Amino acid sequence: MRFGMRMIAVALVAALAAPAGLPARAEEARVPTSAGEVRLTFAPVAHHAGPAVVNVYAISRRQTQASPMMDDPFFRQFFGDAFPAPRRSRPQTSLGSGVIVDAGGLVVTNNHVIADGDEVKVALADRREFDCDVVLKDEQLDLAVLRIRNPKGDLPTIDLADSDQVQVGDLVLAIGNPFGVGQTVTQGIVSALARSQVGISDYQFFIQTDAAINPGNSGGALVDVDGRLVGINTAIFTRGGGSNGIGFAIPSNMVRVVIDSARKGGSTVELPWIGADLQPVTADIAETLGLDRPQGVLVTGVTADGPAAEAGLEVGDLVTAVDGLEVSDPRVFNYRLATRGVGHEVDLTLNRDGGERHVTVRLIAPPETIPSAEVTIDRPSPFQGATVANLSPAVASRIGLPYRGQTGVVITDIDRRSPAARVGLARGDIVVAVNGAEVADTAQLQAVVADEPMLWRLTIDRGGRIIRMAFR
């Protein structure tokens, strides 16, 4: 909702004189010219957006051992279950923030805020509290959608801005519940855009801000001076646990995709797939390609019969833009596809043999080219406690694994206390061979485990790097 806050933006965005060629909005910017303008306030923004930002409480009622020794792997290695200790319930509460985006009670927050919760509650700024159902949670995007149960009275909401229109230097406010002290508003600017090396999600395109964000702000709102949501506060760069003026927010255009998926009944977000492998362009690669600077993403593989192959994309093509928007990293490329969505088409600008071309690529859901046949290994072996599945584009997309046409068995999950975790296996590992025999599918791996050999020799593909392990 717009409510006359443009005056604040005009008065407070710093620019003495707008150089020629800047966007019209930047040309309007100027510094305060009077004491009255200096006394302008952000209170109308906070008053408008604040009520729609909620506190999120995720309560986990995990069973734990009454004796801490029973949780010690070293102790259990020797005594196992010979001395079972009574278990006790110890509620644990995760605290974060969320944003009401729908009058029907949809709340967006971060997945990591509610991931381990058995019960989820929200508390509004007006002190109303509600139980919530988890409608959608997506680990790759680190976003989740809740639905308030039986909301009483009207619910405040926030409108979503177009995050592609956000510029470095724009004024923003971060609203959340840092450290559980209650709703707090901090102000800053957009410090950078398109941050893709943060290490939080597989579809990274973060808005960076210097508005103070602290623990408990996760899932809260980053709003513009019109009170519209431009991002969901997700992470901070910190040394010592406090805010150092480097915070990251997931753009509202990605949030919009997640909300749409939740409204359609999805429990996760269906992310597009085109069947192409990409890598960033380094300075060395740019020199080899005759570029004056690193730009775009390089196509290193094309899956037969996939949308990329159908569109004529080739190995060696340099993709520089998606629908006219520059891409500089595979994560940014994935973000652009994700915000378009499955069922749509995108125009790719690419450089091939020194000439610019355009191709139109269909965005489809990752196909399950082979039944996943997912199973958890429970027999004594180095794989005990690992969940494995037959690798396909669908499975690879679900666990955030780049798909390069590989086949075989991939570890999709792993119990952190299991033998599989203790020997060093990890989620995303592809089981290439066991005792010299290639592993084609999960049924074959189960058969090998059932044989219980005395010596285990494993060949694992971890991110394209072959690792060999041996155990007795």
N, C-alpha and C positions, 0 to 999 in steps of 0.2 A: 504494500500500500504506500502510496506517495502522499505526503502531507506537508508540503511546503518546506522541506529541509534543504532544498537546493541552495538557499541563502547561506546556510552554514558551510556547505562545500565551497561556495564561491568565496566566502570570507576567510576560510582557514587553509585551503590548499596553497602551498607555498610556490609561487612563481612570479617573479618580478615583471617579466615580460615574456609573452609566449613567442618563441621563434616561429618563423614561417614554416608551414608544412605540418604542424602539430594538429591532432584531431580537434574538432570544434570544441569538445568539452574541455580540453587542456587549454585552449585559447581563452576560455572564460575565467580561468583561475587567476587569482591575484592574492597578495598578502593583505592583512587587515590594514585599513587606512585611518581608523579612528579608535579612540578608547572604547566607544560603544561596541564596535565590532569585536574588539579583543575580549569583551565580556560575554560574547555569545556562548551558548551552552549546548551540550549534547543531551541534556535532560529529556527533550522530546523524543529522541531516538531510543533512549533507554526505557522511557515510559511506554513507548509503542511496542518495542520488541521484547523487553524483559519478561512480561507475563507469560509468553509462549515458551520460555526456556525453563526447563524443569530439572529437578534433582532426580537422579536414577540410582536406585539401591538394588543390587543383585545379591540375593542371599543364597549361599551354598550351605547345604546341610550334609556335609560329607562325614562318613564314618571314619574315625581314626583310631589307632591303637591306643589303649590306655597307658601302655608303657612305651616310651620313645625308642627303647632298644628294639622293639618288634618292627619298627620302621627302618632299621638299619640293615642294608643289604649284606654287610659283613656278618652280622649276627645271624640273619636268616640263612646264610650260606651254610652254616654249620649246624644250626638247630632246626631250620625249616619250621614246620608246624607242630613240632614236638611239644612246645609250650605255648599253645594259643592263648593270647591275652584277650580279655574282654574288650570289645570295641565301644567307643562312645561317640556321640554326635556332638560336633563342635561347629556351630554356625559361624560362617565367615561372610562378611559383608564387603562387597566391592562398591565403591562410591564413584559416581560420574555425573554427567549432565546429559540432557537430551533436548530436543526441539520439537514442539507440536507443529506439524505441517498440514494437518487436516482436521476440520471441525468434527469429524467422526471419531477422532481420538488416536490418529496415527502419530507416533513419536519416533524420530530418527535419533540414533545414538551410535557410538562406536561398538563394533563387535567385541572388542577386548574388554569393554565395560561389563557386558552381560554374559560372556562366553561360558563361564562356569557356574552361572546362577541357576538354582532350582526354583527360586521365586524372584520375581522382579516387581518392584514398586516404583512409582514416581510421586514426587511431591511438587506441587505447583507453588509459584511465588505467593499466592494468596492463602497458602497453608492447607489447601485441599490435598488429600492423598488418595491414590488409586492403585489397585492391583493391575498388573498388565499381563497380557499374553505376548509371547515372542512370535511374531508373524514371519519374519525373515531374518536370517543372519548369514553374512557372507564373509568368510575369513580372508579371502583374497583382497576384497575391497575394504576390509575392516569397517564395515557398516552393518547396522542392524535396524530393523523396524519393529516397534512394539505397538500393541493396540490396547488402549485403556479400556478396562472392563467397566461397563455400566457407568459411564460418565454422568455426573449430576451437574446440571447447569451448563451454561455455554463455556466452550473451551477457547482460549485465545490461540491464534495461529500466526505464523510468519509466512509471508510471500517469498518465493525464490527468485533471486536475480539471475541474469545471464552471466555466469562467471567468465565467459569468453570476453566480456566487455570490461572486466576489471583491469586496471592499469597499475603499474608500479608507481607508488606515491599516493594512491587513493587512501583517504581516511577510512578506517574501519574500527569497530568496537568488538571486543571479545566478551561474551556473556556466559557465565558458568558458575560453578560452585567449587572454587579452589580450596583444597584442604578441608572441605566440609564446613567452612565457616558461614555459608549462606551465599545467596546470589550476589555476584560481584561483577562490576563492569569495568573494563580497562580499555584504554584508547591507544591507537597507534596508526601506523600506515602499512600498506602492502609493501613489503621489502623486496620481494622477488616473485616471479611466476615460473610455472613449469619446472619446479624442483622435482627431479626424477631419480635422485641418488640417495634417498632418505632411508631406504631399507625397511619400509613399513608394509607396503602392499605390492602386489604384482602389476597394478595398473596405476602407476605413480604419476601425478601431475599436480603437485601440492602448491597451494598458495602459502608463501612465507610472510609472516608478519612480526613486527616488534611489539604488538600489543601483548601485555603480560599474560602468559598462559602458564598455569601451574597444575600440579596433580589435582585431579577432581574436575578440571575443565574439559577433560576428554568427552566428546559428544556434544559440547556446548556450541553456541552460535557465534559465527563471525559475520557481522552485519555491516552494511554500508550506511551512509548518512541518510538514506531514505528508509532505513529500518528493514531492509530486505536481506534475506540470507544469501551470503556469497560463499559460505563454506562451513563445514563442520570441523571444529577444532579437534585435532587428533593427537599431536605429539609435540614435544619440545626438545630442543638440544640443550642439555644441561650438564653441568659439572658441579656436583654437590646437591642435586635434587631440586634446586630452585630455578626460576625463570632467568635466562640470560638474554632475553630479547630476541630469541630465534624460535618461533613457533610455526607449526605447519597445520594447514586446514585442507580437507578434501573439498574440491570445488563443488558448487551447487549443481552444476550440470551433471556430475556423476551422482549426486544425491537424488536428483530428479529421476534418473534411470532406476535407482533402487526403489524409490517410492512407487513408480509405475509397476515394477515387478511385484511389489507387495500387494498393490490393488488388484492385480490380475491373479492373485492366489499363489504366486511362486514362493517357495521356501528359501531359495537362493536366486541369485541373478544369473540369467542365461547370457553368457558373454559370447560375442561373435568370434567366428573362426574363418580364416580364408585359406589356410593350408600353405603358409609361407614362413620360412625361417629368416630372421633378420638379425643384423648385428650393427652396433654403432660404428660410425666412421671416425677413426682416429686420425691424428695428424699424418702418420705414415701412409695410411690408406688413402687419405685425401691427396697426398703428393703422388701416389701411384696412379690415381684416377685423373690427375691433372687439374685438381680443384685448388682454388686459392685459399680455401679454408675448409675445415671439417664441417660437413652439413649432411642432413638426411640420414637414412638408414639403408644399409646394403642388403640386398636379397642374397642369401647364401644357400637356400634350398626351396624347392617348390614341390608340394605333394601332388602326385598324379591324380587327376580327376577332381581336384579341389577347385574352389572358386578362383584362386590366384592363377592356376594353370589354365582354367577355362577363359580367363580374361586376357591371357597372353603374357603374364608376368614371367620373367626369366631370371635365372641365376646371374648375378652381376649387375642387375638393374639397381639404380640408386633412386630410392623413393624420397622425394623432398617435401611433399605436402599431401595432406588428406583434405579434400574439399576446400582447397586453397589455403589451409592452415598449415604452417610449417611444422615439421616433425624433426627432432634431432636425436631421438633415442628410441629403441624398441618399446620402452615402457610408455613413452608419450604416444607412439603409434597405436599401441593397444588401447590407451585411454581414448584416443580419438574414435577408434572403432566402437568401443564400449558405449560412448555417449551417443553414437548413431543408432546402435541396437540391431539385434537379429531381425532379418526380414527387410532391411533397407539396403541401399547401394551407396558406395562411396566412389568419388573420383580421385584417383591417385595420380599425382604429378610425378613423373620419373625422368631420369636422365639415362639414356642408353646410347652408347657410342658417341657421346658428345652432343646429342640432340635431345630436345625436350619432347616428351610424349605424355598422353593422358590415356588411362585405362579405367574402365568402370568395373568394379568388383562387387559381387553379391556378398552380403554378410549372412552366414548361416550358423546354426548351432553346431558345436563340435560333434561329429558323428561317432557313434559307438561301432566301429568297424568290426569288432569282435566282442561277444558277450563278456562283461567284466569279470564274472564268476568270482566276486570278491569273497575272501575267506580269511579268518584269523587262525594262525598256526598256534596250536596249543600243545603239541607233542614236544618232548625234550629235544632241543636242537638249538643252533645259533639263531633260528628264526622264531623261536617261541616268544609269543607276545606281539608279533608283527602281523598287521593286516595287509594282505597282498591282493592284487587284481591284475587281470590281463590288460596290457597297455593299449590304449587307443586314444585318439584325439579327445574324446569325451572325458576319459579318466585323467589324462594329462592336464586338461583345462581345469578340472575340479580340484586338483591338488597344486595347481600353479607350476606345472612342469613344462618347459618348452618342448614341443613335439617336433621331432625331426624325422618322422617316419619310422621310429624305432618299433620293434615288436618285443614281446617277452612279458616278464612279470615285474611289476613295480610295487614297492612298499608304499601304501597309501596312508598308513597310520602305524603308530608304535607306542606300546605301553612304556612309559618312562622308567618303570621299575622292573622291566622284563629282561630276560637273558639277551634278547635281540638288541635292546638299548645298551646293555652292559658291554657287548662285544663291539659296539660302535656302528651298528646299522642305523639308518636314518630314513625319515620320510622322503620319498622321491628317488631313493636308490633303485636302480634297475638290476635285477638278478640275471646276470648273463649266463653263468654256468655254475654248477655244483659238482665238485670232484671230477672236473674235466668234461662233464656232459652238459651240453647247452640245455637251458630251461626254456621250453616253448610256451608253457601256460601254467596256471595255478594247479591244475590237476597233476601235472608232472612234478611240480615242486612238492606237493603233498605226498606223492608216492616216494620221492627221495627221502623225505623226512621220516616216513613210516619205516623205512629200512634201517634207520638208526645206525649209520656207519660209525666206526671208531674214529675215523679222521674226517674232518670237514675242511675242504678247500673251496673257498668261494671266490668268484669273479664278479665284481660289482661295477656298474657304470654309474658314476656320480657326477652329474653335470658334464658329461663328455670325457671325464677322466676315469681310466680303468684302475680299480683298486683290487688287489688280491689279498685274501685273508686265509689263515689256516688255524684250525682249532682241533683239540682232542676232546 
